[in-house]
């Protein structure tokens, strides 16, 4: 009687965990690649923007 709702809930929770795991893994890889591109000890600073007169 309650088998299908339980299976559906379990499947939903399992798929949600897979999506979260894949997202965390991809984010970690992206951050590693970003850190590898720039030299250590340097940070990206905001570039000054010149004022535009109309």
DANOR-V485945 format. One record per helix or strand of 2 or more residues. SS is the DSSP state (H for helix, E for strand). FROM is the first residue (numbers start at 0). TO is the last residue. If there is no record, write none. Layout:
# DANOR-V485945
SS_FROM_TO ; SS_FROM_TO
This chain:
# DANOR-V485945
H_2_36
